[in-house]
């Protein structure tokens, strides 16, 4: 009996047609022959080469590619290509935000083509078959948003390699790391990994471990992971610290002669009680003609931070200080931020000042800008200044330290009791408070929006463990400082902005709110009985202010505050002034915090540049610096929010299985987000854990509805939840739904 010979199975290259099209479209300005394509695919056997040749011929016949030279092929471009930024969802799909389209373009996961969240990409758009809406396919990655990721390393001992599972749910692939590039990491360590390559045929990107951050869940590991995730520094390079340490910070007589000497003017600072850097101070003088002379004095950082130095380069790269729950990551080394540039009491300092002569109606009769030297007579905490305001503690009703002490809350410790010998300081605070209230009232009448959102703060023990939560609110003393800082920022930018010919300057701008977002806000707040009027610009501001005032102290306050802020455009830095909508200012800049914001340093330099009579600075150079500053501010804000979220989860670890009253802050098809009333911690109730019924998401009502019982959990509802788990590693706070309060 003759044995039947088995047919040899043909091994083909899978999905070759789409792969070749992808290669040619990606490099659509180049031509390729079959050998080059084979090299890209990593094949060199005769069967694979023949398959490539046949596929090229087939695609040419279908007029999807063209033969531009003998054996050389290019893609036939029939679509118009656009660029935009990819915004990935956690499930792998995404959207491209592009200036060429009014709406975001949906990108299915199979059309992402190795792009990552935040990447600048090239794409073409086409109509979806079912709904007729636009969909896109990414054809090229123009610029990676980032190359470094934080994650947990999983070492495959027997396979001689490792994978890093990224913390971010936006990273949809684990990162492959050869064993010789794990940098002494141990299995399970949290690491910082850098992407080095993503080969054409590889399913995962390749990377190398840059730094071992520590064990997941440990406090220092998680805080450093937050900074590393956004590419933010944890410490200063040695050469920057060394440069700062060698700066001469003494006050020189020859330098004083170049400045306006205001050391004899009554001057003081008002800051948070735990502040270490004081970059602004106020001076106050009663003039003979019934006017007040008020000086807003700002640390002259530009005197020490000179252009084209390692110190300036580092400050520019950082662009801002970062305020995490347990620490500050400063823009400048401590010798400057907490020392030379900090307007500490009883010390002479170089300052940059805006000085105004003002009457009791807060009308400005004269203004002056320039470099000064000042001496701070006293330092107040906000609580101390607030006590003076609330109790009208001026020189007429007693000046003894015992009188003032008795009016200040017991939990507040006085920072500088020497002001008891200077009763005029208390009087100055009362006068400035009255002026600030008039300025604020005028701003509100002119269309400014009053955002006084409650800030969540933590009481930490010596090991940075959260032992309590408290809420920080803005009182009169805070608003006093705010109004005079706003005044300086507005008038400095106005002083430059109105000059002819036009001068390049750094503005802080804020565009008008998006109409679609305002409509969404109106839909939500109407559930709580609030009505909004969006007839024109003035009615929008007035209506939003009334809303924010009406919700104070109510269950929906934090939700409404948050949603209202989200309707606003993002403020940013630019040389192109469009005004500041939220403050209702035609001109506005950041001038008053150069210790912690680089744009303020730029504003100081430009102001002095123009005071010296120089020509307009290069707009293109400063616009790029503004863009960088806005980007870094955005990253710092994200890191700060992540640190609060981390600390909230850590705080709730001690409260597992406890029940809390909460307010529904968000509803999605996968679950309900609930914010606990007593501590503002937000967690999620997964729809899979709601076992009493089959729930579905009703988008029209922002609600989760039970199919059988018709029980409705709607945005803004009060609910009782029980803590299911507080996972520090995954950054998840999960609840069980107990029900609605009776």
Secondary structure as the mmCIF struct_conf table of DSSP 4:
data_model
#
loop_
_struct_conf.conf_type_id
_struct_conf.id
_struct_conf.beg_label_comp_id
_struct_conf.beg_label_asym_id
_struct_conf.beg_label_seq_id
_struct_conf.end_label_comp_id
_struct_conf.end_label_asym_id
_struct_conf.end_label_seq_id
HELX_LH_PP_P HELX_LH_PP_P1 UNK A 2 UNK A 10
TURN_TY1_P TURN_TY1_P1 UNK A 14 UNK A 15
HELX_RH_AL_P HELX_RH_AL_P1 UNK A 16 UNK A 26
TURN_TY1_P TURN_TY1_P2 UNK A 27 UNK A 29
BEND BEND1 UNK A 30 UNK A 30
STRN STRN1 UNK A 32 UNK A 32
HELX_RH_AL_P HELX_RH_AL_P2 UNK A 34 UNK A 41
TURN_TY1_P TURN_TY1_P3 UNK A 42 UNK A 42
BEND BEND2 UNK A 45 UNK A 45
HELX_RH_AL_P HELX_RH_AL_P3 UNK A 46 UNK A 61
TURN_TY1_P TURN_TY1_P4 UNK A 62 UNK A 63
BEND BEND3 UNK A 64 UNK A 64
STRN STRN2 UNK A 65 UNK A 69
TURN_TY1_P TURN_TY1_P5 UNK A 70 UNK A 71
STRN STRN3 UNK A 72 UNK A 75
BEND BEND4 UNK A 79 UNK A 79
HELX_LH_PP_P HELX_LH_PP_P2 UNK A 80 UNK A 80
STRN STRN4 UNK A 81 UNK A 88
TURN_TY1_P TURN_TY1_P6 UNK A 90 UNK A 91
BEND BEND5 UNK A 92 UNK A 92
STRN STRN5 UNK A 94 UNK A 97
TURN_TY1_P TURN_TY1_P7 UNK A 99 UNK A 100
BEND BEND6 UNK A 102 UNK A 103
HELX_LH_PP_P HELX_LH_PP_P3 UNK A 104 UNK A 104
STRN STRN6 UNK A 105 UNK A 107
HELX_RH_3T_P HELX_RH_3T_P1 UNK A 109 UNK A 111
TURN_TY1_P TURN_TY1_P8 UNK A 113 UNK A 114
TURN_TY1_P TURN_TY1_P9 UNK A 117 UNK A 118
STRN STRN7 UNK A 120 UNK A 127
TURN_TY1_P TURN_TY1_P10 UNK A 129 UNK A 131
STRN STRN8 UNK A 134 UNK A 143
BEND BEND7 UNK A 145 UNK A 145
BEND BEND8 UNK A 147 UNK A 147
STRN STRN9 UNK A 148 UNK A 156
HELX_RH_3T_P HELX_RH_3T_P2 UNK A 157 UNK A 159
TURN_TY1_P TURN_TY1_P11 UNK A 160 UNK A 160
STRN STRN10 UNK A 161 UNK A 166
BEND BEND9 UNK A 167 UNK A 167
TURN_TY1_P TURN_TY1_P12 UNK A 169 UNK A 170
BEND BEND10 UNK A 173 UNK A 173
HELX_LH_PP_P HELX_LH_PP_P4 UNK A 174 UNK A 174
STRN STRN11 UNK A 175 UNK A 178
HELX_RH_3T_P HELX_RH_3T_P3 UNK A 179 UNK A 181
BEND BEND11 UNK A 182 UNK A 182
TURN_TY1_P TURN_TY1_P13 UNK A 183 UNK A 184
TURN_TY1_P TURN_TY1_P14 UNK A 187 UNK A 188
STRN STRN12 UNK A 189 UNK A 197
TURN_TY1_P TURN_TY1_P15 UNK A 200 UNK A 201
BEND BEND12 UNK A 203 UNK A 204
STRN STRN13 UNK A 206 UNK A 215
TURN_TY1_P TURN_TY1_P16 UNK A 216 UNK A 217
HELX_RH_AL_P HELX_RH_AL_P4 UNK A 219 UNK A 229
TURN_TY1_P TURN_TY1_P17 UNK A 230 UNK A 231
BEND BEND13 UNK A 234 UNK A 235
HELX_RH_AL_P HELX_RH_AL_P5 UNK A 238 UNK A 245
TURN_TY1_P TURN_TY1_P18 UNK A 246 UNK A 246
BEND BEND14 UNK A 247 UNK A 247
BEND BEND15 UNK A 250 UNK A 250
HELX_LH_PP_P HELX_LH_PP_P5 UNK A 251 UNK A 252
HELX_RH_AL_P HELX_RH_AL_P6 UNK A 253 UNK A 256
TURN_TY1_P TURN_TY1_P19 UNK A 257 UNK A 258
BEND BEND16 UNK A 259 UNK A 259
STRN STRN14 UNK A 260 UNK A 261
TURN_TY1_P TURN_TY1_P20 UNK A 263 UNK A 264
BEND BEND17 UNK A 265 UNK A 265
STRN STRN15 UNK A 266 UNK A 271
TURN_TY1_P TURN_TY1_P21 UNK A 273 UNK A 274
STRN STRN16 UNK A 280 UNK A 286
TURN_TY1_P TURN_TY1_P22 UNK A 288 UNK A 289
BEND BEND18 UNK A 290 UNK A 290
STRN STRN17 UNK A 292 UNK A 299
HELX_RH_AL_P HELX_RH_AL_P7 UNK A 301 UNK A 304
BEND BEND19 UNK A 305 UNK A 305
TURN_TY1_P TURN_TY1_P23 UNK A 307 UNK A 308
BEND BEND20 UNK A 309 UNK A 309
HELX_RH_AL_P HELX_RH_AL_P8 UNK A 310 UNK A 318
STRN STRN18 UNK A 320 UNK A 320
STRN STRN19 UNK A 322 UNK A 323
BEND BEND21 UNK A 325 UNK A 326
STRN STRN20 UNK A 328 UNK A 329
BEND BEND22 UNK A 331 UNK A 332
HELX_RH_AL_P HELX_RH_AL_P9 UNK A 334 UNK A 334
HELX_RH_PI_P HELX_RH_PI_P1 UNK A 335 UNK A 340
TURN_TY1_P TURN_TY1_P24 UNK A 341 UNK A 341
BEND BEND23 UNK A 342 UNK A 342
STRN STRN21 UNK A 345 UNK A 345
TURN_TY1_P TURN_TY1_P25 UNK A 346 UNK A 346
STRN STRN22 UNK A 348 UNK A 358
TURN_TY1_P TURN_TY1_P26 UNK A 360 UNK A 361
STRN STRN23 UNK A 364 UNK A 375
STRN STRN24 UNK A 376 UNK A 376
STRN STRN25 UNK A 378 UNK A 381
HELX_RH_AL_P HELX_RH_AL_P10 UNK A 382 UNK A 391
TURN_TY1_P TURN_TY1_P27 UNK A 392 UNK A 392
HELX_RH_3T_P HELX_RH_3T_P4 UNK A 395 UNK A 397
HELX_RH_AL_P HELX_RH_AL_P11 UNK A 401 UNK A 407
BEND BEND24 UNK A 408 UNK A 408
TURN_TY1_P TURN_TY1_P28 UNK A 410 UNK A 411
HELX_LH_PP_P HELX_LH_PP_P6 UNK A 412 UNK A 414
BEND BEND25 UNK A 415 UNK A 415
HELX_RH_3T_P HELX_RH_3T_P5 UNK A 417 UNK A 421
HELX_RH_AL_P HELX_RH_AL_P12 UNK A 423 UNK A 445
TURN_TY1_P TURN_TY1_P29 UNK A 446 UNK A 447
HELX_LH_PP_P HELX_LH_PP_P7 UNK A 453 UNK A 454
STRN STRN26 UNK A 455 UNK A 460
TURN_TY1_P TURN_TY1_P30 UNK A 462 UNK A 463
STRN STRN27 UNK A 466 UNK A 472
HELX_RH_AL_P HELX_RH_AL_P13 UNK A 476 UNK A 497
TURN_TY1_P TURN_TY1_P31 UNK A 498 UNK A 498
BEND BEND26 UNK A 500 UNK A 501
STRN STRN28 UNK A 507 UNK A 509
STRN STRN29 UNK A 510 UNK A 510
HELX_LH_PP_P HELX_LH_PP_P8 UNK A 511 UNK A 514
HELX_RH_AL_P HELX_RH_AL_P14 UNK A 515 UNK A 525
HELX_RH_3T_P HELX_RH_3T_P6 UNK A 526 UNK A 528
TURN_TY1_P TURN_TY1_P32 UNK A 529 UNK A 529
BEND BEND27 UNK A 535 UNK A 536
HELX_RH_AL_P HELX_RH_AL_P15 UNK A 537 UNK A 550
TURN_TY1_P TURN_TY1_P33 UNK A 551 UNK A 553
BEND BEND28 UNK A 554 UNK A 554
TURN_TY1_P TURN_TY1_P34 UNK A 555 UNK A 556
HELX_RH_AL_P HELX_RH_AL_P16 UNK A 557 UNK A 567
BEND BEND29 UNK A 568 UNK A 568
HELX_LH_PP_P HELX_LH_PP_P9 UNK A 569 UNK A 571
STRN STRN30 UNK A 572 UNK A 574
BEND BEND30 UNK A 575 UNK A 576
STRN STRN31 UNK A 580 UNK A 580
TURN_TY1_P TURN_TY1_P35 UNK A 581 UNK A 584
STRN STRN32 UNK A 585 UNK A 585
BEND BEND31 UNK A 586 UNK A 587
BEND BEND32 UNK A 592 UNK A 592
TURN_TY1_P TURN_TY1_P36 UNK A 594 UNK A 596
STRN STRN33 UNK A 597 UNK A 597
HELX_RH_AL_P HELX_RH_AL_P17 UNK A 598 UNK A 611
TURN_TY1_P TURN_TY1_P37 UNK A 612 UNK A 613
HELX_LH_PP_P HELX_LH_PP_P10 UNK A 614 UNK A 617
HELX_RH_AL_P HELX_RH_AL_P18 UNK A 619 UNK A 652
HELX_RH_3T_P HELX_RH_3T_P7 UNK A 653 UNK A 655
TURN_TY1_P TURN_TY1_P38 UNK A 656 UNK A 657
STRN STRN34 UNK A 659 UNK A 668
TURN_TY1_P TURN_TY1_P39 UNK A 669 UNK A 670
STRN STRN35 UNK A 671 UNK A 676
TURN_TY1_P TURN_TY1_P40 UNK A 677 UNK A 679
STRN STRN36 UNK A 682 UNK A 686
HELX_RH_3T_P HELX_RH_3T_P8 UNK A 687 UNK A 689
TURN_TY1_P TURN_TY1_P41 UNK A 691 UNK A 692
BEND BEND33 UNK A 693 UNK A 693
STRN STRN37 UNK A 695 UNK A 698
HELX_RH_3T_P HELX_RH_3T_P9 UNK A 699 UNK A 701
TURN_TY1_P TURN_TY1_P42 UNK A 702 UNK A 702
STRN STRN38 UNK A 703 UNK A 706
TURN_TY1_P TURN_TY1_P43 UNK A 707 UNK A 709
STRN STRN39 UNK A 712 UNK A 714
TURN_TY1_P TURN_TY1_P44 UNK A 715 UNK A 716
STRN STRN40 UNK A 718 UNK A 727
TURN_TY1_P TURN_TY1_P45 UNK A 728 UNK A 731
STRN STRN41 UNK A 732 UNK A 739
#
